Structures are given as C-alpha cells and as structure tokens.
Amino acid sequence: MTNLYPDAAPPAGEHPYWRRNARTLAAGNALIGIGWTASFAFLPLIVKTMGVVHNLELWVGVMLFGYFAVSCAFTPVWGVFADHYGRKSMVLRAGFGMAAGFGLLATVSSPVAFLTVLVLTGLANGFVPAGQALVATSTPRNRVGGALALTQAGASTGNLLGPMFGAALIGMLPAMHSLFTFTSATMFAAALMVLVLVTERHARPHHALRIDLRADLKQLMRVPTLKLLYFLQVLFYFTAYGAVPIVSLYAMQLLDQKPSYGGLSTESWLAITAMAFTIASIAVLPVWGQVLNRIEPRRVLPILLAGACVTSMLIPLVRDPLELVIARVLFALFVSGLPPALIRMIRDRAPHGMEARTLSYGTAIQQMGSATAPLIAGVLAPFVGMRGFFWLASGLLLIAWVMWARRGAREC
C-alpha cells in the first residue's frame, strides 16, 4: 500500500506514536471489514435460508435499521466517555463488544431471534469511527488527511477481501448464518491488536464525568457549517455503506432476469460486485489522501460531490450484473474520498475539549444513513423497485452539491 506520509518529526505537542497508531488501526479496520462483509454481503441470502420468502427486502431493511438505530442512539454517549477516558477505550469497547455479539448471532437460526440479537449488538458498533477519532485527534494537522485516508484504505481492503472469504466459507459451514463465527473471530483479533499496539496519551479532565447531550448539541450547532458537514456524512453512509445490501438485492434481481449470467453463480456475482467497489476505493484513497494533505478539504469537497452524483446516476441505468460492477467502480472513485475530507473538516471545527464528542455526533448521525438506506429501499421496492432507491440517492447527492456550492464554501 502506498505510504501516505513521509517520515518527519511530529510537531511539539503531538505524541510520537501517531504513525504506528494509524497503521495499526488501518490493519484493524481491514480485519473489521473482512468480518463484516464476509457475512453482511450475503445477508439477503442468509435471511432467505431462515425461511423468509415474502418481503425479503423489508426484512433485511428492518434488521439493519434496528442495528444502526441503536448504534446511533448510543454513539454520543460513547463520545462523552471517549473525551473523559480516552479514545482507545472506545475502540476496545467496540471491537470486543462486536466480537461477543456476532459470536452469539452465529448460534441463532430464527429471523426474529436474529433480529433481536443484531439490534442488541448495535450497542457495541463503532470500531472504525472510534479509531478515526483517535487518529484525527492525535496526528499532526498537516498529516491528518493522509493518516485518515490510510485507515479508510484499511477498511476498504477488508471490504474487498471479506466477500471472497464469505463465498469460500459458505460451502464449508453447516448453515449460512454460521458465517458470523468468522466475523466474531476477525473482530476479536482487531481489538486485541489495538490493545497491544496502539498508544494514547490521554489527560483525563479533573472534573467528574458529565453527560449532557442537549448542552453539547446546542454548542455544536453554533459551529459554522457543522450541520452541513454532518448531513454530508449521513449522505455518504446512505449511498455507500448503507447501500451494500441493496446492491446485493439489486444484483439478485438482475440475475433473476438473466440466470447464470456469464456462467457464474449468484454468490459469485454478489462477491464480485462488492469487491469491485472496494478495489476502486483502495486504488483511489492514497490519491485523495495526498490531495487532502496539500489542498484545503473545502476545495476538494465539491469535486467529490459532483463526481459521486454523476456516477451514481449510472447505477439505476444498468441492464446486467457486469454493467452494475462497472457503475459501482466509477462511483467508488469519487465517493471514497468523502470520509477523510469530512472528518478532517469536522475535527478542525471541534470546540476545544469536545473533539471526540464532535466526531461522535457525526458518527451517530451518519449511522442513520446506514440504517435508513435498506429500510427505505425495502419500502420502495414494491412500487419502484431497487432502481428507485438509486435514483433517490443520486438526487440527494445533487442537492448536497448545490447546498455546498451555495453555503458551505462561503462559510468555511
């Protein structure tokens, strides 16, 4: 992987472990991505094997909505704990907590029990954003863009490899939901690696732990452009991560019209579609990291939004799985640059002493993008099909570009 930052002594006040932290968390994100996509890339098929025949899209949507909605509700609380006790503690909470939850998920075969356990596991979600908060607050400012792009590239690498592991394991396991055993193991390994290798110098505040989410929100909403940046985070997760199971359902529909297209199975096409998106992301993230190290993110952001909008419009126009793969690759070239740009801008605007909370509120809000995408797609499916969801996503990206052109660039 391309080195995103040359060796240089960190400025005074920055601890000397930021490079190792960034590399370790990139590797941890890769393990998390492998475990997540090894199972969730096949979630529609897993739910189908549990006996769900009718309203499959809605079942998948409700499951993911419950998981991410619970995560959204508790993420601000974890942000308060992070500012008080340190960011590393929250990375460990997420890693070991998700390992336990997904390990339990592998033991259930009823869709109702699966839904219940998945929603409870949402309490532990947040390894990747917690790690990004740690990197963003401990890395020299002129290296943050590259460091965040490196951690994002780690996550994308995991998303690339996960479907291959999942496709290979499906034929070896007694039941498809047993894939979550593998998911649990990779998340435990990621948490253990952070425990051993990541260093954080955190000065605990002298005052007692205080949780006043309403006061925090009032203070954050007074920060210029922060609401708009939060909206863009939601939109990224809505169109990228939240769309992962929708892309799988879309590919399954295309294959219903053209069975065994290209001589490949349904599982193979689902894996190829997920892998193509992540290969493109991995290839382009070092480029965006270097760009963000040299150019202010507010100047890069409109390019990313415009490119994501145009390429997103290609997705509902595809006619077969191969065209879907190509469209997703083009989309990834632009949308993948959004997280490091947005996190850098949010971190720069965080009030002193509220860095983790500022990022955690963004994480909480962006979880709603992941939660609502499959639910909205499930509701829309009987009326406009999966294509309707992707037209909606394209329209939202266009609105975001217009909003930034009119307001964000002037206020920064």
TIZATOR-378383 format. One record per residue (C-alpha): residue number from 1; chain; x, y, z. Coordinates in pm, 1 decimal, m for minus. Example, Ala and Ser with C-alpha at 12.3 -4.5 7.8 and 13.67 -1.06 7.14 Angstrom:
! residues 2
<1; 'A'; <1230.0; m450.0; 780.0>>
<2; 'A'; <1367.0; m106.0; 714.0>>
This chain:
! residues 412
<1; 'A'; <0.0; 0.0; 0.0>>
<2; 'A'; <124.3; 346.9; m86.1>>
<3; 'A'; <281.1; 535.4; 201.4>>
<4; 'A'; <59.8; 835.8; 260.2>>
<5; 'A'; <304.7; 1040.8; 463.0>>
<6; 'A'; <682.1; 1070.2; 454.4>>
<7; 'A'; <881.6; 1029.6; 768.9>>
<8; 'A'; <902.0; 1357.1; 954.7>>
<9; 'A'; <928.1; 1453.9; 1317.0>>
<10; 'A'; <588.3; 1542.8; 1465.3>>
<11; 'A'; <539.4; 1899.0; 1586.9>>
<12; 'A'; <574.2; 1977.5; 1953.1>>
<13; 'A'; <270.6; 1866.2; 2148.8>>
<14; 'A'; <197.8; 1565.8; 1925.8>>
<15; 'A'; <288.5; 1223.8; 2060.2>>
<16; 'A'; <539.9; 1022.4; 1856.3>>
<17; 'A'; <317.0; 718.1; 1811.7>>
<18; 'A'; <78.4; 854.8; 1550.6>>
<19; 'A'; <228.1; 659.4; 1258.8>>
<20; 'A'; <208.8; 326.7; 1441.0>>
<21; 'A'; <m142.0; 409.1; 1559.5>>
<22; 'A'; <m255.7; 491.0; 1205.9>>
<23; 'A'; <m103.1; 173.4; 1063.1>>
<24; 'A'; <m240.2; m45.8; 1341.8>>
<25; 'A'; <m588.8; 97.3; 1308.6>>
<26; 'A'; <m571.3; 58.1; 930.7>>
<27; 'A'; <m492.9; m311.3; 984.5>>
<28; 'A'; <m767.6; m334.5; 1247.8>>
<29; 'A'; <m1015.2; m172.1; 1008.8>>
<30; 'A'; <m914.9; m429.1; 747.8>>
<31; 'A'; <m1000.0; m713.4; 988.0>>
<32; 'A'; <m1328.9; m547.0; 1081.5>>
<33; 'A'; <m1413.1; m501.2; 712.0>>
<34; 'A'; <m1325.4; m862.5; 631.3>>
<35; 'A'; <m1550.3; m993.7; 907.9>>
<36; 'A'; <m1838.1; m756.4; 832.5>>
<37; 'A'; <m1856.9; m808.2; 456.1>>
<38; 'A'; <m1787.8; m1182.4; 477.0>>
<39; 'A'; <m2132.4; m1214.9; 633.2>>
<40; 'A'; <m2330.4; m899.8; 552.8>>
<41; 'A'; <m2255.3; m911.0; 179.3>>
<42; 'A'; <m2468.4; m1228.4; 183.9>>
<43; 'A'; <m2729.4; m1107.6; 434.0>>
<44; 'A'; <m3024.2; m1135.9; 189.6>>
<45; 'A'; <m2929.1; m1497.6; 120.2>>
<46; 'A'; <m2876.5; m1568.3; 493.0>>
<47; 'A'; <m3220.1; m1429.2; 581.3>>
<48; 'A'; <m3374.9; m1625.4; 294.6>>
<49; 'A'; <m3233.0; m1953.7; 431.8>>
<50; 'A'; <m3407.8; m1876.3; 762.1>>
<51; 'A'; <m3742.2; m1923.3; 589.2>>
<52; 'A'; <m3819.6; m1565.6; 486.9>>
<53; 'A'; <m3982.2; m1591.5; 143.9>>
<54; 'A'; <m4209.4; m1288.0; 126.8>>
<55; 'A'; <m4099.6; m926.2; 182.9>>
<56; 'A'; <m3731.0; m1022.2; 190.3>>
<57; 'A'; <m3625.8; m663.9; 114.4>>
<58; 'A'; <m3829.9; m531.3; 407.8>>
<59; 'A'; <m3693.6; m794.1; 649.1>>
<60; 'A'; <m3335.2; m705.2; 555.8>>
<61; 'A'; <m3416.6; m335.7; 586.6>>
<62; 'A'; <m3572.7; m369.8; 932.1>>
<63; 'A'; <m3278.8; m575.9; 1060.9>>
<64; 'A'; <m3018.2; m323.4; 952.9>>
<65; 'A'; <m3231.2; m29.6; 1061.6>>
<66; 'A'; <m3257.8; m175.1; 1413.0>>
<67; 'A'; <m2883.2; m237.5; 1434.1>>
<68; 'A'; <m2778.3; 108.8; 1318.5>>
<69; 'A'; <m3058.2; 293.2; 1500.9>>
<70; 'A'; <m2941.4; 153.9; 1836.3>>
<71; 'A'; <m2584.1; 239.4; 1743.1>>
<72; 'A'; <m2692.4; 593.3; 1654.3>>
<73; 'A'; <m2871.4; 640.8; 1986.9>>
<74; 'A'; <m2571.3; 540.0; 2198.6>>
<75; 'A'; <m2279.5; 678.3; 1995.7>>
<76; 'A'; <m2296.1; 1029.9; 2152.4>>
<77; 'A'; <m2274.6; 872.1; 2497.5>>
<78; 'A'; <m1964.5; 679.8; 2390.3>>
<79; 'A'; <m1822.6; 1010.2; 2263.8>>
<80; 'A'; <m1857.4; 1163.5; 2610.7>>
<81; 'A'; <m1678.4; 861.9; 2758.9>>
<82; 'A'; <m1405.1; 896.8; 2493.3>>
<83; 'A'; <m1335.6; 1260.7; 2584.0>>
<84; 'A'; <m1318.3; 1164.6; 2952.5>>
<85; 'A'; <m1148.3; 824.1; 2950.0>>
<86; 'A'; <m970.1; 826.6; 2613.0>>
<87; 'A'; <m1042.9; 725.1; 2253.9>>
<88; 'A'; <m858.7; 393.0; 2275.9>>
<89; 'A'; <m1102.6; 265.0; 2538.0>>
<90; 'A'; <m1390.3; 318.3; 2294.5>>
<91; 'A'; <m1211.0; 133.6; 2014.4>>
<92; 'A'; <m1165.1; m161.8; 2250.5>>
<93; 'A'; <m1528.3; m143.2; 2365.8>>
<94; 'A'; <m1644.1; m165.5; 2005.3>>
<95; 'A'; <m1405.5; m441.6; 1899.4>>
<96; 'A'; <m1457.7; m681.2; 2188.9>>
<97; 'A'; <m1828.7; m596.6; 2213.3>>
<98; 'A'; <m1897.7; m670.6; 1847.5>>
<99; 'A'; <m1693.9; m990.9; 1870.3>>
<100; 'A'; <m1923.7; m1112.2; 2150.3>>
<101; 'A'; <m2243.0; m1001.8; 1974.1>>
<102; 'A'; <m2165.7; m1156.2; 1637.6>>
<103; 'A'; <m2043.2; m1474.1; 1805.8>>
<104; 'A'; <m2387.6; m1507.0; 1964.2>>
<105; 'A'; <m2552.7; m1423.0; 1631.3>>
<106; 'A'; <m2394.4; m1733.5; 1476.4>>
<107; 'A'; <m2595.6; m1955.0; 1713.4>>
<108; 'A'; <m2945.9; m1837.8; 1611.9>>
<109; 'A'; <m3143.9; m1951.0; 1307.4>>
<110; 'A'; <m3482.0; m1785.3; 1359.4>>
<111; 'A'; <m3532.9; m1449.6; 1181.2>>
<112; 'A'; <m3696.7; m1296.8; 1491.0>>
<113; 'A'; <m3414.0; m1410.3; 1722.1>>
<114; 'A'; <m3160.6; m1296.6; 1461.8>>
<115; 'A'; <m3321.1; m952.8; 1453.9>>
<116; 'A'; <m3318.1; m928.1; 1835.0>>
<117; 'A'; <m2951.2; m1021.4; 1875.8>>
<118; 'A'; <m2845.9; m799.2; 1585.7>>
<119; 'A'; <m3020.3; m496.8; 1739.3>>
<120; 'A'; <m2850.3; m557.2; 2076.3>>
<121; 'A'; <m2513.7; m590.1; 1903.3>>
<122; 'A'; <m2569.0; m237.4; 1773.5>>
<123; 'A'; <m2478.9; m116.1; 2124.5>>
<124; 'A'; <m2116.6; m212.0; 2053.7>>
<125; 'A'; <m2090.1; m83.6; 1697.3>>
<126; 'A'; <m1831.8; 181.9; 1611.4>>
<127; 'A'; <m1478.8; 40.2; 1583.0>>
<128; 'A'; <m1388.9; 226.2; 1262.9>>
<129; 'A'; <m1522.5; 573.4; 1359.7>>
<130; 'A'; <m1377.7; 543.7; 1712.3>>
<131; 'A'; <m1039.0; 465.2; 1559.2>>
<132; 'A'; <m1070.8; 755.2; 1316.3>>
<133; 'A'; <m1142.3; 987.3; 1608.8>>
<134; 'A'; <m825.8; 865.0; 1781.2>>
<135; 'A'; <m618.9; 921.1; 1465.7>>
<136; 'A'; <m777.5; 1259.9; 1391.3>>
<137; 'A'; <m706.0; 1397.4; 1738.7>>
<138; 'A'; <m350.6; 1266.4; 1780.3>>
<139; 'A'; <m198.1; 1316.9; 1434.1>>
<140; 'A'; <m16.6; 1637.0; 1329.0>>
<141; 'A'; <m260.1; 1858.2; 1140.9>>
<142; 'A'; <m65.2; 1851.4; 814.2>>
<143; 'A'; <m70.3; 1469.4; 817.7>>
<144; 'A'; <m432.9; 1409.1; 917.5>>
<145; 'A'; <m563.3; 1376.1; 560.8>>
<146; 'A'; <m314.0; 1105.5; 471.6>>
<147; 'A'; <m349.8; 923.5; 804.7>>
<148; 'A'; <m729.3; 914.3; 777.3>>
<149; 'A'; <m708.3; 801.5; 415.6>>
<150; 'A'; <m479.4; 518.0; 531.4>>
<151; 'A'; <m732.1; 399.5; 791.5>>
<152; 'A'; <m1009.3; 428.1; 532.9>>
<153; 'A'; <m797.5; 227.5; 287.1>>
<154; 'A'; <m762.8; m40.9; 555.0>>
<155; 'A'; <m1139.7; m60.7; 587.5>>
<156; 'A'; <m1174.8; m77.1; 209.0>>
<157; 'A'; <m917.7; m356.7; 190.6>>
<158; 'A'; <m1126.0; m553.0; 439.9>>
<159; 'A'; <m1438.8; m486.1; 237.6>>
<160; 'A'; <m1256.6; m622.6; m66.1>>
<161; 'A'; <m1137.7; m944.4; 95.2>>
<162; 'A'; <m1449.3; m1015.5; 304.2>>
<163; 'A'; <m1682.0; m1132.0; 23.7>>
<164; 'A'; <m1411.1; m1369.8; m103.1>>
<165; 'A'; <m1379.6; m1524.6; 243.0>>
<166; 'A'; <m1757.8; m1540.6; 274.1>>
<167; 'A'; <m1806.2; m1705.0; m65.5>>
<168; 'A'; <m1535.7; m1960.2; 15.4>>
<169; 'A'; <m1674.1; m2038.6; 363.1>>
<170; 'A'; <m2040.0; m2076.5; 262.6>>
<171; 'A'; <m1982.1; m2422.9; 116.4>>
<172; 'A'; <m1788.1; m2540.0; 423.6>>
<173; 'A'; <m2024.8; m2430.9; 700.2>>
<174; 'A'; <m2330.4; m2621.4; 825.4>>
<175; 'A'; <m2551.7; m2310.8; 787.5>>
<176; 'A'; <m2507.3; m1973.7; 620.1>>
<177; 'A'; <m2559.0; m1780.2; 943.6>>
<178; 'A'; <m2250.5; m1959.9; 1078.8>>
<179; 'A'; <m2051.9; m1702.3; 880.0>>
<180; 'A'; <m2089.9; m1479.9; 1185.4>>
<181; 'A'; <m1847.4; m1705.5; 1374.8>>
<182; 'A'; <m1579.3; m1590.4; 1132.7>>
<183; 'A'; <m1699.2; m1230.3; 1174.1>>
<184; 'A'; <m1664.6; m1259.9; 1550.8>>
<185; 'A'; <m1310.9; m1401.0; 1525.0>>
<186; 'A'; <m1183.1; m1122.0; 1299.5>>
<187; 'A'; <m1329.5; m851.9; 1525.1>>
<188; 'A'; <m1172.1; m1008.5; 1833.6>>
<189; 'A'; <m834.9; m1013.4; 1654.6>>
<190; 'A'; <m870.3; m645.3; 1559.9>>
<191; 'A'; <m948.2; m544.3; 1918.0>>
<192; 'A'; <m657.2; m748.3; 2053.0>>
<193; 'A'; <m419.1; m581.3; 1809.1>>
<194; 'A'; <m533.2; m235.1; 1921.7>>
<195; 'A'; <m495.6; m335.8; 2286.6>>
<196; 'A'; <m132.6; m433.7; 2232.0>>
<197; 'A'; <m5.7; m185.5; 1971.5>>
<198; 'A'; <m199.4; 142.0; 1996.6>>
<199; 'A'; <m69.1; 408.2; 2234.6>>
<200; 'A'; <m271.0; 705.9; 2353.4>>
<201; 'A'; <m158.1; 982.4; 2586.2>>
<202; 'A'; <m485.5; 1099.7; 2727.5>>
<203; 'A'; <m510.7; 1358.2; 3003.8>>
<204; 'A'; <m829.8; 1283.3; 3193.8>>
<205; 'A'; <m1024.6; 1600.2; 3284.4>>
<206; 'A'; <m1019.7; 1697.4; 3651.7>>
<207; 'A'; <m1398.4; 1729.0; 3667.3>>
<208; 'A'; <m1628.8; 1431.4; 3715.0>>
<209; 'A'; <m1781.1; 1258.8; 3414.4>>
<210; 'A'; <m2078.2; 1463.4; 3292.2>>
<211; 'A'; <m2328.7; 1356.8; 3026.9>>
<212; 'A'; <m2534.1; 1649.7; 2899.9>>
<213; 'A'; <m2614.1; 1568.0; 2538.9>>
<214; 'A'; <m2855.9; 1858.5; 2496.9>>
<215; 'A'; <m2595.5; 2116.9; 2601.4>>
<216; 'A'; <m2335.5; 1952.6; 2376.9>>
<217; 'A'; <m2569.4; 1967.7; 2079.2>>
<218; 'A'; <m2653.5; 2333.2; 2138.1>>
<219; 'A'; <m2284.6; 2421.3; 2145.9>>
<220; 'A'; <m2204.4; 2219.7; 1834.3>>
<221; 'A'; <m2493.0; 2360.4; 1634.1>>
<222; 'A'; <m2343.4; 2707.3; 1677.8>>
<223; 'A'; <m2030.9; 2599.8; 1487.4>>
<224; 'A'; <m2044.3; 2729.2; 1126.7>>
<225; 'A'; <m2110.0; 2463.8; 855.3>>
<226; 'A'; <m2108.2; 2177.0; 1106.6>>
<227; 'A'; <m2472.1; 2086.3; 1037.1>>
<228; 'A'; <m2398.7; 2073.7; 664.7>>
<229; 'A'; <m2091.1; 1856.6; 720.8>>
<230; 'A'; <m2296.1; 1620.5; 936.7>>
<231; 'A'; <m2556.9; 1597.5; 659.9>>
<232; 'A'; <m2284.0; 1505.3; 411.8>>
<233; 'A'; <m2164.4; 1229.9; 645.8>>
<234; 'A'; <m2516.4; 1088.2; 656.5>>
<235; 'A'; <m2533.4; 1102.3; 279.5>>
<236; 'A'; <m2204.7; 915.6; 238.5>>
<237; 'A'; <m2323.3; 631.0; 456.8>>
<238; 'A'; <m2665.1; 630.7; 287.8>>
<239; 'A'; <m2515.4; 594.2; m60.1>>
<240; 'A'; <m2207.3; 380.7; 20.0>>
<241; 'A'; <m2223.2; 157.8; 328.7>>
<242; 'A'; <m2599.8; 156.6; 373.0>>
<243; 'A'; <m2639.6; 61.1; 8.6>>
<244; 'A'; <m2429.7; m258.9; 35.7>>
<245; 'A'; <m2723.5; m498.5; 98.7>>
<246; 'A'; <m2933.5; m303.4; m154.6>>
<247; 'A'; <m2668.8; m357.9; m422.4>>
<248; 'A'; <m2680.5; m730.1; m338.4>>
<249; 'A'; <m3060.1; m733.9; m375.4>>
<250; 'A'; <m3032.0; m534.5; m698.7>>
<251; 'A'; <m2779.0; m782.8; m838.1>>
<252; 'A'; <m3008.4; m1071.8; m740.0>>
<253; 'A'; <m3294.6; m907.9; m931.7>>
<254; 'A'; <m3076.1; m860.6; m1239.5>>
<255; 'A'; <m2975.8; m1227.5; m1218.3>>
<256; 'A'; <m3340.0; m1334.5; m1194.2>>
<257; 'A'; <m3378.7; m1190.2; m1541.9>>
<258; 'A'; <m3051.3; m1344.6; m1665.7>>
<259; 'A'; <m2978.1; m1661.5; m1462.0>>
<260; 'A'; <m2616.0; m1780.8; m1456.0>>
<261; 'A'; <m2506.1; m1467.6; m1637.1>>
<262; 'A'; <m2150.1; m1507.3; m1760.0>>
<263; 'A'; <m2151.9; m1865.8; m1633.4>>
<264; 'A'; <m2119.0; m1751.3; m1270.7>>
<265; 'A'; <m2336.1; m1826.1; m967.4>>
<266; 'A'; <m2537.0; m1571.0; m772.0>>
<267; 'A'; <m2290.7; m1588.1; m482.2>>
<268; 'A'; <m2001.2; m1517.7; m719.2>>
<269; 'A'; <m2168.1; m1208.9; m867.4>>
<270; 'A'; <m2252.4; m1074.8; m520.2>>
<271; 'A'; <m1888.3; m1113.1; m420.3>>
<272; 'A'; <m1759.7; m957.4; m746.2>>
<273; 'A'; <m1990.3; m656.8; m710.2>>
<274; 'A'; <m1875.1; m587.6; m353.8>>
<275; 'A'; <m1510.1; m647.4; m440.3>>
<276; 'A'; <m1514.2; m416.6; m743.3>>
<277; 'A'; <m1632.3; m122.8; m534.1>>
<278; 'A'; <m1364.0; m177.1; m272.0>>
<279; 'A'; <m1081.2; m234.5; m524.1>>
<280; 'A'; <m1159.7; 104.3; m675.4>>
<281; 'A'; <m1172.0; 259.9; m327.6>>
<282; 'A'; <m834.3; 117.0; m230.2>>
<283; 'A'; <m678.6; 234.6; m556.1>>
<284; 'A'; <m801.1; 592.4; m525.1>>
<285; 'A'; <m774.5; 658.3; m149.7>>
<286; 'A'; <m396.3; 721.7; m148.7>>
<287; 'A'; <m453.5; 979.3; m423.0>>
<288; 'A'; <m723.6; 1159.4; m225.0>>
<289; 'A'; <m503.7; 1139.6; 86.6>>
<290; 'A'; <m219.4; 1318.7; m90.6>>
<291; 'A'; <m460.8; 1575.3; m234.8>>
<292; 'A'; <m607.2; 1647.6; 109.8>>
<293; 'A'; <m258.0; 1689.3; 257.6>>
<294; 'A'; <m186.5; 1964.0; 3.7>>
<295; 'A'; <m522.8; 2127.8; m70.5>>
<296; 'A'; <m783.9; 2251.3; 176.3>>
<297; 'A'; <m1070.2; 1997.6; 201.1>>
<298; 'A'; <m1332.3; 2266.5; 131.7>>
<299; 'A'; <m1187.1; 2299.6; m219.3>>
<300; 'A'; <m1177.4; 1924.4; m277.5>>
<301; 'A'; <m1527.6; 1853.9; m144.8>>
<302; 'A'; <m1729.7; 1995.7; m440.7>>
<303; 'A'; <m1526.4; 1781.0; m682.9>>
<304; 'A'; <m1601.2; 1469.0; m477.9>>
<305; 'A'; <m1973.3; 1550.3; m456.0>>
<306; 'A'; <m2009.7; 1631.7; m824.9>>
<307; 'A'; <m1826.9; 1315.8; m931.1>>
<308; 'A'; <m2027.3; 1097.6; m690.9>>
<309; 'A'; <m2354.4; 1248.1; m817.2>>
<310; 'A'; <m2280.8; 1191.4; m1187.2>>
<311; 'A'; <m2151.3; 835.7; m1142.4>>
<312; 'A'; <m2438.2; 746.5; m907.7>>
<313; 'A'; <m2683.3; 817.3; m1189.8>>
<314; 'A'; <m2531.2; 532.6; m1390.2>>
<315; 'A'; <m2630.8; 266.6; m1134.8>>
<316; 'A'; <m3010.8; 263.0; m1194.9>>
<317; 'A'; <m2947.9; 251.2; m1571.9>>
<318; 'A'; <m2761.0; m81.1; m1575.5>>
<319; 'A'; <m2906.4; m386.1; m1751.9>>
<320; 'A'; <m2690.9; m672.7; m1623.0>>
<321; 'A'; <m2451.3; m756.4; m1336.3>>
<322; 'A'; <m2140.2; m662.0; m1536.2>>
<323; 'A'; <m2271.7; m311.5; m1602.6>>
<324; 'A'; <m2355.6; m284.8; m1231.8>>
<325; 'A'; <m1994.7; m370.9; m1143.2>>
<326; 'A'; <m1861.1; m102.8; m1379.6>>
<327; 'A'; <m2102.2; 161.1; m1247.1>>
<328; 'A'; <m2008.9; 86.1; m886.3>>
<329; 'A'; <m1637.2; 115.7; m969.8>>
<330; 'A'; <m1687.9; 461.8; m1120.4>>
<331; 'A'; <m1897.2; 566.9; m819.9>>
<332; 'A'; <m1627.5; 447.0; m577.7>>
<333; 'A'; <m1360.7; 664.0; m742.2>>
<334; 'A'; <m1531.5; 975.7; m604.7>>
<335; 'A'; <m1743.9; 875.9; m305.8>>
<336; 'A'; <m1448.3; 707.3; m132.1>>
<337; 'A'; <m1275.3; 1042.3; m86.3>>
<338; 'A'; <m1558.1; 1186.9; 122.6>>
<339; 'A'; <m1476.0; 1035.0; 468.8>>
<340; 'A'; <m1119.6; 1170.3; 509.3>>
<341; 'A'; <m1225.3; 1511.8; 378.2>>
<342; 'A'; <m1529.9; 1536.4; 606.7>>
<343; 'A'; <m1356.7; 1403.5; 919.6>>
<344; 'A'; <m1068.4; 1648.0; 869.3>>
<345; 'A'; <m1312.5; 1940.9; 838.2>>
<346; 'A'; <m1520.2; 1834.9; 1138.5>>
<347; 'A'; <m1210.2; 1782.0; 1351.6>>
<348; 'A'; <m1081.8; 2129.4; 1262.0>>
<349; 'A'; <m1409.3; 2286.3; 1378.5>>
<350; 'A'; <m1446.5; 2092.6; 1704.5>>
<351; 'A'; <m1459.9; 2308.7; 2021.1>>
<352; 'A'; <m1160.0; 2256.0; 2249.5>>
<353; 'A'; <m1211.8; 1956.4; 2478.2>>
<354; 'A'; <m1501.0; 1827.0; 2265.0>>
<355; 'A'; <m1302.6; 1669.1; 1982.3>>
<356; 'A'; <m1425.7; 1312.3; 2036.4>>
<357; 'A'; <m1780.7; 1426.3; 2104.4>>
<358; 'A'; <m1790.2; 1637.8; 1789.9>>
<359; 'A'; <m1678.3; 1339.9; 1582.8>>
<360; 'A'; <m1906.8; 1101.7; 1771.6>>
<361; 'A'; <m2216.5; 1309.4; 1698.8>>
<362; 'A'; <m2121.3; 1292.1; 1334.0>>
<363; 'A'; <m2081.1; 916.0; 1369.3>>
<364; 'A'; <m2420.4; 888.4; 1539.2>>
<365; 'A'; <m2592.1; 1087.1; 1268.3>>
<366; 'A'; <m2417.2; 901.2; 988.1>>
<367; 'A'; <m2539.1; 572.1; 1134.6>>
<368; 'A'; <m2886.2; 685.5; 1033.1>>
<369; 'A'; <m2767.7; 680.4; 674.0>>
<370; 'A'; <m2670.6; 315.7; 712.0>>
<371; 'A'; <m2995.2; 245.0; 897.5>>
<372; 'A'; <m3243.9; 417.6; 670.7>>
<373; 'A'; <m3097.6; 314.9; 333.1>>
<374; 'A'; <m3203.1; m53.4; 343.9>>
<375; 'A'; <m3530.6; 33.1; 518.9>>
<376; 'A'; <m3626.2; 292.9; 255.5>>
<377; 'A'; <m3522.9; 54.0; m21.0>>
<378; 'A'; <m3742.3; m216.3; 132.9>>
<379; 'A'; <m4041.8; 17.6; 146.7>>
<380; 'A'; <m3985.4; 147.5; m208.2>>
<381; 'A'; <m3918.8; m194.7; m363.8>>
<382; 'A'; <m4285.4; m297.3; m425.3>>
<383; 'A'; <m4355.4; 34.7; m600.8>>
<384; 'A'; <m4042.4; 143.3; m790.1>>
<385; 'A'; <m3803.1; m148.3; m743.0>>
<386; 'A'; <m3438.6; m123.6; m645.0>>
<387; 'A'; <m3372.2; 126.5; m924.7>>
<388; 'A'; <m3590.5; 380.7; m748.6>>
<389; 'A'; <m3357.6; 380.9; m447.1>>
<390; 'A'; <m3054.9; 462.8; m660.6>>
<391; 'A'; <m3238.5; 747.8; m834.0>>
<392; 'A'; <m3320.7; 882.3; m487.4>>
<393; 'A'; <m2954.0; 856.6; m383.3>>
<394; 'A'; <m2844.2; 1044.0; m696.0>>
<395; 'A'; <m3094.8; 1321.0; m626.1>>
<396; 'A'; <m2969.2; 1360.8; m269.7>>
<397; 'A'; <m2609.1; 1388.2; m390.4>>
<398; 'A'; <m2714.1; 1660.4; m633.2>>
<399; 'A'; <m2887.6; 1850.2; m351.7>>
<400; 'A'; <m2573.9; 1815.7; m136.7>>
<401; 'A'; <m2353.8; 1960.1; m412.2>>
<402; 'A'; <m2589.0; 2257.9; m455.8>>
<403; 'A'; <m2600.2; 2318.4; m78.1>>
<404; 'A'; <m2221.3; 2319.6; m50.8>>
<405; 'A'; <m2183.1; 2544.7; m355.9>>
<406; 'A'; <m2428.8; 2796.6; m208.5>>
<407; 'A'; <m2343.3; 2787.8; 162.3>>
<408; 'A'; <m2055.4; 2570.0; 273.3>>
<409; 'A'; <m1771.4; 2710.7; 65.6>>
<410; 'A'; <m1854.5; 3070.3; 168.5>>
<411; 'A'; <m1881.9; 2990.4; 540.1>>
<412; 'A'; <m1554.5; 2796.6; 570.3>>
